[in-house]
Amino acid sequence: MVGLQQNNALSLQRMIRIKIMMEWLGCSRTTLYRWVQDGKFPQPKKMNGGRTLGWTYSQYEQWLMEH
């Protein structure tokens, strides 16, 4: 049940797709994924049944406040 609640909460948040995130950060896809791999940027969340990756707006805001 906790997983279902977590998924519902995630779906209520605004999701940012990779192309938009790249524009906001001014970086390439390769750089963005390197930052994720190196722990410098949050892991993307799965959406649309796991076919698409993106970040919640709250993940982005948290990252901004830390950097």
Secondary structure, DSSP 8 states (H G I E B T S, - for coil): -HHHHHHHHHHHS-EEEHHHHHHHHT--HHHHHHHHHTTSS---EEETTTTEEEEEHHHHHHHHHH-
